[in-house]
Amino acid sequence: MYLCVWGTRRHVSSISSVRRHAWNRVIARQPRVTVQGTYGQQIHYIQTTKLLRFKDDVTIEFFEAADRQSTLAIYSASRTGWSDMGVNKKRVTAWLEELSAELTKHPAKL
């Protein structure tokens, strides 16, 4: 079985509580996403595809960095199929862009 995977790390310029609230707002807007579980600082989501109802796994984790900033690791993988036709990369990119926009709208009060 082959998994279609895409992941990245992105530096996030905000303090812990601000970025967590921003992330929650981003996820709340995503269609067909449920929380599978929380493991420490890691959150595992499942997003069901619209057409064929496949389940894709998305895992995120924030890591604290210097100067009250953080890094976000995000991993997206299809459970089935030989190709995801770029869906995982598009998902991760879109969610990161939305997070950046949220943090711009609601900047951290340091």
Contacts in CASP RR format, 6 or more apart in sequence:
PFRMAT RR
TARGET T0000
AUTHOR 0000-0000-0000
METHOD contacts of the structure
MODEL  1
MYLCVWGTRRHVSSISSVRRHAWNRVIARQPRVTVQGTYGQQIHYIQTTK
LLRFKDDVTIEFFEAADRQSTLAIYSASRTGWSDMGVNKKRVTAWLEELS
AELTKHPAKL
1 80 0 8 1.000
1 81 0 8 1.000
2 81 0 8 1.000
2 82 0 8 1.000
3 77 0 8 1.000
3 78 0 8 1.000
3 79 0 8 1.000
4 77 0 8 1.000
4 78 0 8 1.000
4 81 0 8 1.000
4 82 0 8 1.000
4 83 0 8 1.000
4 84 0 8 1.000
4 86 0 8 1.000
4 87 0 8 1.000
4 88 0 8 1.000
5 75 0 8 1.000
5 76 0 8 1.000
5 77 0 8 1.000
5 78 0 8 1.000
5 88 0 8 1.000
6 75 0 8 1.000
6 76 0 8 1.000
6 77 0 8 1.000
6 84 0 8 1.000
6 86 0 8 1.000
6 88 0 8 1.000
6 89 0 8 1.000
6 91 0 8 1.000
6 92 0 8 1.000
7 73 0 8 1.000
7 74 0 8 1.000
7 75 0 8 1.000
7 76 0 8 1.000
7 88 0 8 1.000
7 92 0 8 1.000
8 73 0 8 1.000
8 74 0 8 1.000
8 92 0 8 1.000
8 96 0 8 1.000
9 71 0 8 1.000
9 72 0 8 1.000
9 73 0 8 1.000
9 74 0 8 1.000
10 71 0 8 1.000
10 72 0 8 1.000
10 74 0 8 1.000
10 96 0 8 1.000
11 65 0 8 1.000
11 69 0 8 1.000
11 70 0 8 1.000
11 71 0 8 1.000
12 19 0 8 1.000
12 62 0 8 1.000
12 69 0 8 1.000
12 70 0 8 1.000
12 71 0 8 1.000
12 72 0 8 1.000
12 99 0 8 1.000
12 103 0 8 1.000
13 69 0 8 1.000
13 103 0 8 1.000
13 108 0 8 1.000
14 22 0 8 1.000
14 69 0 8 1.000
14 70 0 8 1.000
14 103 0 8 1.000
14 107 0 8 1.000
14 108 0 8 1.000
15 68 0 8 1.000
15 69 0 8 1.000
15 70 0 8 1.000
15 108 0 8 1.000
15 110 0 8 1.000
16 62 0 8 1.000
16 64 0 8 1.000
16 70 0 8 1.000
18 103 0 8 1.000
18 106 0 8 1.000
18 107 0 8 1.000
18 108 0 8 1.000
18 109 0 8 1.000
19 62 0 8 1.000
19 70 0 8 1.000
19 72 0 8 1.000
19 99 0 8 1.000
19 103 0 8 1.000
19 108 0 8 1.000
20 62 0 8 1.000
21 106 0 8 1.000
22 99 0 8 1.000
22 102 0 8 1.000
22 103 0 8 1.000
22 106 0 8 1.000
23 60 0 8 1.000
23 62 0 8 1.000
23 72 0 8 1.000
23 99 0 8 1.000
23 102 0 8 1.000
25 102 0 8 1.000
26 95 0 8 1.000
26 98 0 8 1.000
26 99 0 8 1.000
26 102 0 8 1.000
27 33 0 8 1.000
27 45 0 8 1.000
27 95 0 8 1.000
29 98 0 8 1.000
30 47 0 8 1.000
30 95 0 8 1.000
31 47 0 8 1.000
31 50 0 8 1.000
32 47 0 8 1.000
32 48 0 8 1.000
32 49 0 8 1.000
32 50 0 8 1.000
33 45 0 8 1.000
33 46 0 8 1.000
33 47 0 8 1.000
33 58 0 8 1.000
34 45 0 8 1.000
34 46 0 8 1.000
35 43 0 8 1.000
35 44 0 8 1.000
35 45 0 8 1.000
36 44 0 8 1.000
36 45 0 8 1.000
36 46 0 8 1.000
36 57 0 8 1.000
37 43 0 8 1.000
37 44 0 8 1.000
38 44 0 8 1.000
41 61 0 8 1.000
41 62 0 8 1.000
41 63 0 8 1.000
42 59 0 8 1.000
42 60 0 8 1.000
42 61 0 8 1.000
43 59 0 8 1.000
43 60 0 8 1.000
43 61 0 8 1.000
44 57 0 8 1.000
44 58 0 8 1.000
44 59 0 8 1.000
45 57 0 8 1.000
45 58 0 8 1.000
45 59 0 8 1.000
45 60 0 8 1.000
46 55 0 8 1.000
46 56 0 8 1.000
46 57 0 8 1.000
46 58 0 8 1.000
47 55 0 8 1.000
47 56 0 8 1.000
47 58 0 8 1.000
47 91 0 8 1.000
48 54 0 8 1.000
48 55 0 8 1.000
48 56 0 8 1.000
49 55 0 8 1.000
49 56 0 8 1.000
49 87 0 8 1.000
54 78 0 8 1.000
54 79 0 8 1.000
54 80 0 8 1.000
54 81 0 8 1.000
55 79 0 8 1.000
56 76 0 8 1.000
56 77 0 8 1.000
56 78 0 8 1.000
56 79 0 8 1.000
56 84 0 8 1.000
56 87 0 8 1.000
56 88 0 8 1.000
56 91 0 8 1.000
57 75 0 8 1.000
57 76 0 8 1.000
57 77 0 8 1.000
57 79 0 8 1.000
58 74 0 8 1.000
58 75 0 8 1.000
58 76 0 8 1.000
58 77 0 8 1.000
58 91 0 8 1.000
58 92 0 8 1.000
59 74 0 8 1.000
59 75 0 8 1.000
60 72 0 8 1.000
60 73 0 8 1.000
60 74 0 8 1.000
60 75 0 8 1.000
61 72 0 8 1.000
61 73 0 8 1.000
62 70 0 8 1.000
62 71 0 8 1.000
62 72 0 8 1.000
62 73 0 8 1.000
63 70 0 8 1.000
63 71 0 8 1.000
63 72 0 8 1.000
63 73 0 8 1.000
64 70 0 8 1.000
65 71 0 8 1.000
68 108 0 8 1.000
68 110 0 8 1.000
72 96 0 8 1.000
72 99 0 8 1.000
74 92 0 8 1.000
74 95 0 8 1.000
74 96 0 8 1.000
76 88 0 8 1.000
76 89 0 8 1.000
76 91 0 8 1.000
76 92 0 8 1.000
77 88 0 8 1.000
78 84 0 8 1.000
78 87 0 8 1.000
78 88 0 8 1.000
END
